[in-house]
Amino acid sequence: MNKSLSKRWLGLSSLVAAMLVVAGCSLAPTYERADVNAPAAFKETPVETISPAEAGTWKTAQPSEEVMRGEWWTIFADSTLNDLERQAADANQNLRAAAARVKEARAINQTARAGLFPTIDAGFGPTREKLSAASQLQPQGTNVPAQTLWRAQASVSYEVDLFGRVASTVDAAKADTQQSEALFRSVQLALQADVAQNYFNLRELDAEMDVFTRTVTLREEALKLVQRRFTEGDISELDVARAKSELATARSDAMTVQRLRAASEHGLAVLLGKAPAQFSMAANPLKPVEIRLPPGLPSSLLERRPDIAAAERAMAAANARIGVAKAAFFPSLTLTGAGGFESGTLGDLFQWSSRTFLLGPLVGTALSMPIFDGGRRKGNLANARAVYEEDVANYRQQVLVAFQEVEDNLSDLRILEGQTQTQADAVKSSGRAAQLSRTQYNKGAVNYLDVIDAERTVLQSQRVAVQLAGTQAVATVNLIRALGGGWGDAMPTPVVEPSLAQR
């Protein structure tokens, strides 16, 4: 009997020892970042902006989205924009919500890491109990009196991470935290870009309003001239009516711009975390913004974009959860124990003779082995693998979208560079044509319809020139945003462009 018992204990000890040896071995697949087949260069990048040395330094991207890229908006050298960006960073509610989500993820990560350590509890208090006669090996019918027991004890519980379930859970929580931090930086970058875009849109509307102000002044002067000539009998009342119509139309269009500006100012106020009634900005017409940014290599884009980093961390978390699902198929081992003092009276509770201890089943171990669960574990594993596949597809799609956004803004800036020059020529030519038309009208060589057509062309040309300047400024901001808020160590190159031509 003793030999048999010894063999059992030996076999059990060997099993426990073997399990302790494999403790911590993760069952999660080896994580590798999904291949995205990044091109060697952006299609829309001007050839002269890529040096031969840079073209030969293509490398596999390493996530570095956490690297601070500084206050990129300062390249516009606009103190008002700098102040608006600081206000948005301090008070924007979407940014505060994203920061709170980071705190949530870090708290969950801390909770997951707690599984790596034992749980220790302590308690104190009395219990009233009555034991059965059978539990005391007494004959049936024996009366065992009830008794009060005082206990002061501590208990310890620890799950041995045999197959990496806890480690994989911690890895998943850590990746989730990193994803949340990357999403915060993505919200931060989006806010910075939105503030800059709204600011430039507002200044573009100020420039349009400036055009209409000058146009209305000219229309008023033209009406006075036409009325004087009508009074003198040189022209008919038709020209007066046309001049009044043109003046009213210009004033109406100016009111439309005022309405758009008010809405734009209200939107900017919300971005700054303020009620529209608490914010106003003085008119400041937009001047052309021309900054040439070196986009770098497509592979480096994967290092800068926080949304790409977030998608990559989601893949890592999903991969770790596959290990958690796999570990559920294997035994789990929990070590438990309790020790302290136990006494029938409070006065004797802390006597040395009152000490007591308790070890869990199988000498401090609780080994559980899953047998049948109706396919729950199999379904959980299939779900974990499917989630990983989904995250891989989302990551690759996010990379493709990032490449598209960079290419779109590069092409916009490339085309706008020539378009703004062409439009400046159009403004200059239309202004000259309007001047000649008025001179000829005063001499009676042309009718007033020719003057109206010429002045309408001038107004349209000037509005288009202003709108192109606004589009160029916004496209520059969009390119910076598409590049992840920075451009490595290369500095932007300011480009001197002709100012908007005016009549």
Backbone torsions as a table, in degrees:
resi	resn	phi	psi	omega
1	MET	NA	-44.1	179.2
2	ASN	-65.6	-37.7	178.7
3	LYS	-65.8	-41.3	179.8
4	SER	-63.1	-43.1	179.0
5	LEU	-64.2	-39.6	179.0
6	SER	-62.9	-39.7	179.4
7	LYS	-64.9	-38.8	180.0
8	ARG	-64.4	-46.4	178.9
9	TRP	-62.4	-36.6	179.5
10	LEU	-66.1	-43.3	179.5
11	GLY	-65.4	-41.1	179.0
12	LEU	-64.7	-41.5	179.5
13	SER	-63.2	-39.7	178.9
14	SER	-63.9	-40.6	179.9
15	LEU	-64.1	-45.4	179.6
16	VAL	-62.8	-42.3	179.8
17	ALA	-62.4	-41.7	179.2
18	ALA	-62.9	-39.6	179.7
19	MET	-66.5	-39.4	178.2
20	LEU	-64.7	-31.6	179.2
21	VAL	-65.2	-40.8	-177.3
22	VAL	-87.7	1.3	-177.8
23	ALA	-58.4	135.8	177.4
24	GLY	89.9	-5.1	178.6
25	CYS	-72.1	117.3	-176.7
26	SER	-80.8	140.9	176.8
27	LEU	-98.5	2.2	179.0
28	ALA	-68.5	142.8	176.8
29	PRO	-61.4	150.4	176.5
30	THR	-61.8	123.0	-174.0
31	TYR	-81.6	130.2	174.5
32	GLU	-134.4	133.5	179.8
33	ARG	-64.8	135.1	-176.8
34	ALA	-63.4	139.5	178.4
35	ASP	-74.1	134.8	-179.3
36	VAL	-116.8	-1.3	176.5
37	ASN	54.0	57.5	-178.7
38	ALA	-68.3	137.0	177.7
39	PRO	-68.5	162.9	-178.0
40	ALA	-74.6	-24.4	-179.1
41	ALA	-156.6	158.4	175.5
42	PHE	-74.5	140.4	-178.0
43	LYS	-63.3	-39.8	-173.7
44	GLU	-91.2	4.0	179.1
45	THR	-72.3	126.9	175.1
46	PRO	-57.4	138.4	-173.5
47	VAL	-59.7	-36.6	-174.7
48	GLU	-72.5	-13.8	-178.3
49	THR	-83.7	-8.4	179.0
50	ILE	-109.3	114.3	180.0
51	SER	-75.7	154.8	177.0
52	PRO	-57.4	-35.7	179.8
53	ALA	-65.9	-41.0	180.0
54	GLU	-68.1	-39.0	-178.5
55	ALA	-63.4	-22.8	-178.5
56	GLY	-98.0	11.6	-177.5
57	THR	-112.4	29.3	178.3
58	TRP	-62.9	137.8	-177.6
59	LYS	-147.6	162.7	174.9
60	THR	-69.5	132.0	-175.2
61	ALA	-69.5	141.2	173.6
62	GLN	-118.9	128.4	-176.8
63	PRO	-57.1	123.5	175.7
64	SER	-141.7	32.8	-177.4
65	GLU	-66.3	-17.0	-180.0
66	GLU	-78.9	-8.8	178.9
67	VAL	-67.0	128.9	-179.0
68	MET	-67.9	131.6	-178.3
69	ARG	-104.5	6.2	173.7
70	GLY	74.3	-174.0	-179.0
71	GLU	-87.7	82.8	-173.2
72	TRP	-63.4	-25.0	-176.9
73	TRP	-70.0	-13.2	179.5
74	THR	-68.8	-12.3	177.8
75	ILE	-66.8	-16.8	178.3
76	PHE	-83.1	-7.1	176.4
77	ALA	51.9	48.9	-178.8
78	ASP	-126.0	108.9	-176.6
79	SER	-64.8	-33.2	178.9
80	THR	-65.2	-43.7	177.3
81	LEU	-62.4	-41.4	178.5
82	ASN	-59.0	-42.4	-179.6
83	ASP	-67.6	-39.7	179.1
84	LEU	-64.0	-39.6	179.5
85	GLU	-64.3	-39.1	178.7
86	ARG	-66.8	-40.7	178.3
87	GLN	-63.2	-41.7	180.0
88	ALA	-64.7	-41.1	-179.9
89	ALA	-63.8	-29.3	-177.2
90	ASP	-84.8	-29.4	-167.8
91	ALA	-129.9	-4.0	-177.7
92	ASN	-66.6	131.4	-174.5
93	GLN	-75.5	-34.0	176.6
94	ASN	-63.4	-37.2	178.3
95	LEU	-68.4	-38.1	177.9
96	ARG	-66.3	-38.2	177.7
97	ALA	-64.7	-39.9	177.9
98	ALA	-65.2	-38.0	177.1
99	ALA	-64.7	-37.4	177.5
100	ALA	-65.5	-36.4	177.9
101	ARG	-65.7	-33.1	175.1
102	VAL	-64.3	-42.3	178.1
103	LYS	-62.6	-40.4	177.8
104	GLU	-60.2	-46.4	-178.7
105	ALA	-64.0	-39.4	179.1
106	ARG	-66.8	-36.0	177.7
107	ALA	-66.7	-40.7	177.5
108	ILE	-64.9	-38.6	177.4
109	ASN	-62.9	-40.2	177.8
110	GLN	-64.1	-39.3	178.1
111	THR	-63.3	-41.7	179.6
112	ALA	-65.8	-39.9	-179.5
113	ARG	-66.6	-23.2	178.8
114	ALA	-62.5	-23.1	178.1
115	GLY	-67.0	-14.7	178.1
116	LEU	-78.9	-10.8	-174.1
117	PHE	-120.1	156.9	178.1
118	PRO	-70.9	156.3	176.2
119	THR	-101.8	126.4	-178.5
120	ILE	-120.1	126.6	178.5
121	ASP	-125.5	154.5	177.1
122	ALA	-135.5	146.2	-179.0
123	GLY	-146.9	158.8	179.3
124	PHE	-149.3	135.6	176.4
125	GLY	158.5	168.0	-179.5
126	PRO	-93.7	156.5	171.6
127	THR	-133.9	145.8	176.3
128	ARG	-109.8	123.0	-175.3
129	GLU	-142.9	156.2	175.3
130	LYS	-132.5	118.6	-179.0
131	LEU	-85.8	150.5	177.0
132	SER	-78.6	154.6	178.7
133	ALA	-64.6	-36.1	-178.1
134	ALA	-65.0	-36.3	-179.6
135	SER	-69.0	-19.2	178.6
136	GLN	-101.2	10.6	179.1
137	LEU	60.4	36.3	179.0
138	GLN	-101.7	155.3	179.2
139	PRO	-62.4	154.0	178.6
140	GLN	-59.8	136.5	-179.7
141	GLY	94.6	-8.4	177.9
142	THR	-68.8	132.4	179.9
143	ASN	-90.2	114.5	176.1
144	VAL	-98.2	113.2	-175.9
145	PRO	-64.3	148.1	175.0
146	ALA	-69.0	154.7	-177.5
147	GLN	-146.0	156.2	176.3
148	THR	-106.3	128.5	180.0
149	LEU	-118.6	132.8	174.0
150	TRP	-100.2	135.0	-178.1
151	ARG	-131.6	139.9	169.9
152	ALA	-136.5	106.7	-172.5
153	GLN	-149.4	163.0	176.4
154	ALA	-122.0	145.7	179.1
155	SER	-124.2	148.4	-178.6
156	VAL	-128.9	136.4	176.7
157	SER	-138.0	135.0	-178.2
158	TYR	-147.1	127.3	176.8
159	GLU	-92.2	118.4	176.0
160	VAL	-73.4	123.2	-175.0
161	ASP	-79.8	73.9	-173.8
162	LEU	-61.3	-47.2	-173.1
163	PHE	-120.1	27.6	171.1
164	GLY	75.8	18.1	-179.8
165	ARG	-63.1	-47.2	-178.9
166	VAL	-67.2	-43.1	-179.7
167	ALA	-62.0	-41.7	178.7
168	SER	-66.4	-36.8	176.7
169	THR	-63.1	-41.6	178.1
170	VAL	-64.8	-42.6	178.5
171	ASP	-61.3	-41.4	179.6
172	ALA	-65.0	-43.5	179.6
173	ALA	-65.4	-37.1	177.8
174	LYS	-65.5	-42.6	177.8
175	ALA	-64.9	-37.4	176.6
176	ASP	-62.6	-40.0	178.3
177	THR	-63.8	-44.2	178.4
178	GLN	-64.2	-36.4	176.3
179	GLN	-63.9	-43.2	179.0
180	SER	-62.9	-39.6	178.2
181	GLU	-65.8	-39.5	177.6
182	ALA	-66.3	-39.1	177.3
183	LEU	-65.1	-35.0	175.5
184	PHE	-61.3	-45.7	179.4
185	ARG	-65.0	-31.3	177.1
186	SER	-67.4	-43.4	176.6
187	VAL	-63.6	-40.0	179.3
188	GLN	-62.5	-46.0	179.2
189	LEU	-64.3	-41.9	178.7
190	ALA	-61.6	-40.9	178.7
191	LEU	-63.6	-46.7	179.3
192	GLN	-58.6	-43.9	180.0
193	ALA	-67.7	-40.3	179.5
194	ASP	-63.3	-40.6	178.2
195	VAL	-62.7	-46.0	179.7
196	ALA	-63.8	-43.2	179.7
197	GLN	-63.4	-46.3	179.1
198	ASN	-63.5	-36.2	178.4
199	TYR	-64.4	-46.5	180.0
200	PHE	-69.1	-34.0	174.9
201	ASN	-62.7	-40.8	179.0
202	LEU	-63.4	-43.5	179.4
203	ARG	-69.8	-31.1	174.3
204	GLU	-63.4	-42.4	177.5
205	LEU	-65.5	-34.4	174.7
206	ASP	-63.3	-39.8	178.0
207	ALA	-66.0	-40.4	176.4
208	GLU	-63.1	-41.0	178.9
209	MET	-62.8	-36.6	177.4
210	ASP	-63.8	-40.7	177.0
211	VAL	-61.7	-45.2	-178.8
212	PHE	-68.0	-34.4	178.1
213	THR	-61.7	-46.0	177.7
214	ARG	-66.6	-36.1	179.3
215	THR	-65.9	-44.0	178.3
216	VAL	-61.0	-41.3	178.4
217	THR	-60.0	-43.6	178.6
218	LEU	-66.6	-37.9	178.7
219	ARG	-65.0	-38.5	178.5
220	GLU	-65.1	-41.9	177.4
221	GLU	-64.5	-40.0	178.9
222	ALA	-64.2	-39.2	179.1
223	LEU	-63.9	-42.1	177.6
224	LYS	-59.8	-42.3	179.8
225	LEU	-63.9	-44.5	-178.6
226	VAL	-65.8	-41.3	179.1
227	GLN	-64.0	-37.6	178.6
228	ARG	-65.8	-42.3	179.2
229	ARG	-67.9	-34.1	176.9
230	PHE	-66.7	-39.9	178.4
231	THR	-63.1	-36.8	179.4
232	GLU	-77.7	-8.0	177.3
233	GLY	85.0	14.1	-179.1
234	ASP	-79.7	-28.1	-176.4
235	ILE	-133.3	169.5	179.0
236	SER	-89.1	170.7	179.0
237	GLU	-67.1	-17.8	180.0
238	LEU	-59.1	-42.3	179.6
239	ASP	-65.3	-35.6	178.2
240	VAL	-63.9	-45.2	179.7
241	ALA	-62.2	-40.3	178.4
242	ARG	-64.8	-41.1	179.5
243	ALA	-64.4	-41.5	177.3
244	LYS	-63.8	-39.8	178.9
245	SER	-62.5	-43.6	179.5
246	GLU	-64.2	-39.5	178.7
247	LEU	-64.9	-44.2	-179.7
248	ALA	-65.1	-38.7	179.2
249	THR	-64.4	-42.3	178.9
250	ALA	-63.4	-40.9	178.4
251	ARG	-65.4	-40.1	178.6
252	SER	-63.8	-43.1	178.1
253	ASP	-63.6	-36.0	178.2
254	ALA	-64.8	-37.2	177.1
255	MET	-66.2	-35.4	176.0
256	THR	-61.1	-43.3	177.9
257	VAL	-64.1	-38.7	177.4
258	GLN	-61.3	-40.3	179.2
259	ARG	-65.0	-42.9	178.7
260	LEU	-65.5	-37.4	-179.8
261	ARG	-66.0	-40.8	179.5
262	ALA	-61.0	-43.8	178.9
263	ALA	-64.3	-39.6	179.1
264	SER	-65.5	-39.1	178.8
265	GLU	-66.5	-37.4	177.7
266	HIS	-64.5	-41.8	178.8
267	GLY	-64.1	-38.3	178.0
268	LEU	-65.7	-36.8	179.1
269	ALA	-61.1	-42.5	179.7
270	VAL	-63.8	-39.9	177.3
271	LEU	-61.0	-31.0	179.9
272	LEU	-83.9	1.0	179.9
273	GLY	77.6	27.4	-178.5
274	LYS	-123.9	156.4	170.9
275	ALA	-74.4	144.9	-179.9
276	PRO	-52.7	-32.5	-179.9
277	ALA	-68.2	-16.8	-177.4
278	GLN	-96.6	4.8	-174.5
279	PHE	-139.8	136.9	172.2
280	SER	-152.5	153.5	-177.6
281	MET	-136.0	133.3	-179.3
282	ALA	-66.7	151.3	-180.0
283	ALA	-65.0	138.8	179.8
284	ASN	-154.1	95.4	-175.6
285	PRO	-57.1	142.3	-177.3
286	LEU	-71.6	136.7	170.4
287	LYS	-104.2	152.2	-177.2
288	PRO	-54.7	133.3	177.9
289	VAL	-110.4	114.4	-178.3
290	GLU	-132.6	105.0	177.5
291	ILE	-133.4	124.6	179.8
292	ARG	-92.7	120.8	-177.2
293	LEU	-104.8	130.2	173.7
294	PRO	-76.9	113.2	-175.6
295	PRO	-73.4	-16.4	-178.0
296	GLY	76.5	-155.9	-176.3
297	LEU	-103.1	150.1	179.1
298	PRO	-56.1	-34.9	-178.8
299	SER	-65.4	-34.5	179.2
300	SER	-71.8	-22.3	176.3
301	LEU	-61.1	-34.6	-179.8
302	LEU	-66.9	-18.8	179.3
303	GLU	-85.5	-22.3	-170.4
304	ARG	-101.5	-31.8	-173.0
305	ARG	-74.1	117.6	180.0
306	PRO	-67.2	-30.1	179.2
307	ASP	-69.2	-34.1	175.6
308	ILE	-68.2	-40.7	177.8
309	ALA	-62.3	-39.0	178.7
310	ALA	-64.0	-42.0	178.8
311	ALA	-65.2	-36.6	178.9
312	GLU	-68.3	-39.0	178.2
313	ARG	-68.5	-30.9	174.9
314	ALA	-63.7	-38.2	175.7
315	MET	-61.6	-45.3	-178.7
316	ALA	-62.4	-41.2	179.4
317	ALA	-64.9	-42.0	179.4
318	ALA	-64.7	-36.9	178.4
319	ASN	-64.3	-41.3	179.5
320	ALA	-66.2	-34.2	-179.5
321	ARG	-71.6	-20.1	170.8
322	ILE	-63.4	-40.5	177.2
323	GLY	-63.5	-37.6	177.7
324	VAL	-63.4	-43.4	-179.4
325	ALA	-66.3	-37.0	178.2
326	LYS	-67.5	-39.9	-177.2
327	ALA	-62.6	-23.4	-179.9
328	ALA	-66.1	-17.1	179.6
329	PHE	-81.4	-8.7	-172.8
330	PHE	-114.9	163.5	-177.4
331	PRO	-64.1	153.7	173.6
332	SER	-118.4	143.9	-175.7
333	LEU	-123.5	122.6	179.9
334	THR	-122.0	126.5	176.9
335	LEU	-95.1	129.9	-179.4
336	THR	-133.2	154.8	177.3
337	GLY	-169.7	156.8	178.3
338	ALA	-146.5	146.9	179.2
339	GLY	-155.4	152.3	179.2
340	GLY	166.4	-139.2	-177.1
341	PHE	-129.6	146.2	179.7
342	GLU	-143.9	131.4	-176.5
343	SER	-152.4	155.3	176.9
344	GLY	-77.3	-17.7	177.9
345	THR	-130.9	150.5	-179.2
346	LEU	-65.1	-33.7	-178.5
347	GLY	-66.8	-29.6	-179.5
348	ASP	-95.2	6.4	-170.6
349	LEU	-61.8	-41.2	-173.9
350	PHE	-101.2	23.7	172.1
351	GLN	-74.2	151.1	-179.8
352	TRP	-61.2	-32.5	-179.3
353	SER	-73.7	-10.7	-179.6
354	SER	-90.5	1.8	-177.8
355	ARG	-67.3	148.9	-179.7
356	THR	-151.4	158.5	174.7
357	PHE	-148.8	160.9	179.1
358	LEU	-145.6	127.5	173.5
359	LEU	-107.7	148.7	-177.5
360	GLY	-69.3	-176.0	179.0
361	PRO	-56.6	150.8	176.7
362	LEU	57.1	46.7	176.2
363	VAL	55.5	59.1	173.8
364	GLY	87.7	6.9	-179.8
365	THR	-122.5	149.3	173.9
366	ALA	-130.7	98.9	-176.2
367	LEU	-100.3	122.5	179.0
368	SER	-121.4	137.9	-177.4
369	MET	-125.8	120.8	179.1
370	PRO	-67.0	134.0	-180.0
371	ILE	-110.7	-57.7	-177.2
372	PHE	-146.7	132.1	178.4
373	ASP	-138.7	16.2	178.1
374	GLY	71.6	19.1	178.0
375	GLY	91.7	11.4	-178.3
376	ARG	-63.5	-47.1	-178.7
377	ARG	-65.3	-39.2	177.9
378	LYS	-63.0	-41.3	177.2
379	GLY	-65.4	-39.8	178.3
380	ASN	-63.1	-39.1	179.1
381	LEU	-67.1	-43.4	178.2
382	ALA	-62.0	-39.2	178.8
383	ASN	-65.2	-42.8	-179.9
384	ALA	-61.9	-41.3	178.7
385	ARG	-67.3	-38.5	179.3
386	ALA	-66.6	-39.6	177.6
387	VAL	-62.3	-40.4	177.8
388	TYR	-62.4	-45.0	178.6
389	GLU	-61.1	-38.9	177.5
390	GLU	-63.6	-43.4	-179.6
391	ASP	-66.3	-34.3	175.7
392	VAL	-62.6	-46.3	179.1
393	ALA	-63.3	-41.1	178.7
394	ASN	-63.5	-39.4	179.0
395	TYR	-62.9	-48.2	-179.7
396	ARG	-63.8	-38.1	177.8
397	GLN	-65.8	-39.4	179.3
398	GLN	-63.5	-38.1	177.5
399	VAL	-64.5	-44.8	179.2
400	LEU	-61.1	-42.0	178.6
401	VAL	-63.2	-39.5	178.8
402	ALA	-63.0	-44.7	177.0
403	PHE	-59.4	-42.1	-179.4
404	GLN	-63.4	-44.6	-178.4
405	GLU	-61.4	-40.9	178.2
406	VAL	-65.2	-46.6	-179.4
407	GLU	-61.5	-41.4	-179.6
408	ASP	-60.5	-46.5	-176.9
409	ASN	-74.1	-31.9	174.1
410	LEU	-63.7	-43.9	179.1
411	SER	-67.1	-38.2	177.6
412	ASP	-59.1	-48.6	-178.4
413	LEU	-67.1	-36.3	178.9
414	ARG	-63.9	-44.2	-178.7
415	ILE	-74.5	-39.3	-179.7
416	LEU	-62.7	-30.4	-179.8
417	GLU	-59.1	-43.8	176.9
418	GLY	-78.0	-33.6	-177.2
419	GLN	-67.2	-39.4	179.5
420	THR	-65.2	-36.7	177.7
421	GLN	-66.1	-43.1	178.6
422	THR	-63.3	-41.9	-179.6
423	GLN	-67.5	-34.5	176.0
424	ALA	-61.0	-39.7	176.0
425	ASP	-64.6	-37.9	179.7
426	ALA	-65.9	-39.9	178.0
427	VAL	-62.7	-44.3	-179.1
428	LYS	-63.8	-44.2	-178.7
429	SER	-68.1	-42.0	180.0
430	SER	-66.6	-36.1	176.7
431	GLY	-63.7	-41.6	177.9
432	ARG	-65.2	-40.0	179.2
433	ALA	-64.4	-40.6	179.1
434	ALA	-65.5	-38.9	178.9
435	GLN	-63.3	-44.6	178.5
436	LEU	-64.4	-38.7	-179.0
437	SER	-64.0	-42.3	179.1
438	ARG	-65.4	-40.4	178.8
439	THR	-61.6	-45.7	179.8
440	GLN	-66.1	-33.9	178.9
441	TYR	-67.7	-41.7	178.2
442	ASN	-61.6	-28.0	178.5
443	LYS	-90.0	-4.0	178.9
444	GLY	81.8	15.6	-177.5
445	ALA	-81.9	-27.6	-179.8
446	VAL	-132.2	162.3	177.3
447	ASN	-87.8	174.3	-173.2
448	TYR	-71.8	-22.2	177.1
449	LEU	-61.9	-35.9	177.5
450	ASP	-64.7	-39.1	177.9
451	VAL	-64.5	-44.2	-180.0
452	ILE	-60.5	-46.6	179.5
453	ASP	-60.4	-41.5	-179.0
454	ALA	-65.5	-42.5	-178.8
455	GLU	-71.8	-33.2	173.8
456	ARG	-62.6	-40.2	178.9
457	THR	-63.8	-39.6	178.1
458	VAL	-62.3	-47.6	-179.2
459	LEU	-60.2	-45.2	-179.8
460	GLN	-63.6	-41.3	-179.9
461	SER	-64.7	-41.2	179.7
462	GLN	-67.7	-40.2	178.3
463	ARG	-63.0	-43.3	179.0
464	VAL	-63.2	-39.6	179.3
465	ALA	-62.8	-42.9	178.5
466	VAL	-64.8	-44.0	-179.9
467	GLN	-63.9	-37.2	176.6
468	LEU	-65.0	-37.8	177.6
469	ALA	-63.6	-41.6	177.0
470	GLY	-64.8	-42.2	178.3
471	THR	-62.0	-38.5	179.6
472	GLN	-66.2	-41.0	178.4
473	ALA	-64.7	-44.8	179.9
474	VAL	-65.6	-39.0	178.9
475	ALA	-64.0	-35.1	176.6
476	THR	-64.8	-43.4	176.7
477	VAL	-62.9	-42.4	-179.7
478	ASN	-63.1	-36.6	178.5
479	LEU	-65.9	-43.2	178.0
480	ILE	-60.9	-42.3	178.8
481	ARG	-63.7	-42.8	-179.8
482	ALA	-65.0	-28.5	179.3
483	LEU	-84.2	2.7	178.7
484	GLY	88.8	15.6	176.5
485	GLY	89.6	8.6	179.5
486	GLY	-164.4	-179.8	-178.1
487	TRP	-145.5	39.3	177.6
488	GLY	70.5	-142.9	-178.3
489	ASP	-89.0	-10.2	-177.9
490	ALA	-74.3	140.7	-179.8
491	MET	-98.6	145.8	178.2
492	PRO	-65.9	147.8	-178.4
493	THR	-106.6	115.6	178.0
494	PRO	-69.0	141.7	-179.5
495	VAL	-118.0	128.1	179.8
496	VAL	-82.6	119.9	-179.5
497	GLU	-121.9	153.7	177.4
498	PRO	-65.2	143.1	179.4
499	SER	-73.0	166.6	-179.7
500	LEU	-63.8	127.6	178.3
501	ALA	-71.4	140.9	-180.0
502	GLN	-126.5	154.2	178.1
503	ARG	-69.6	NA	NA
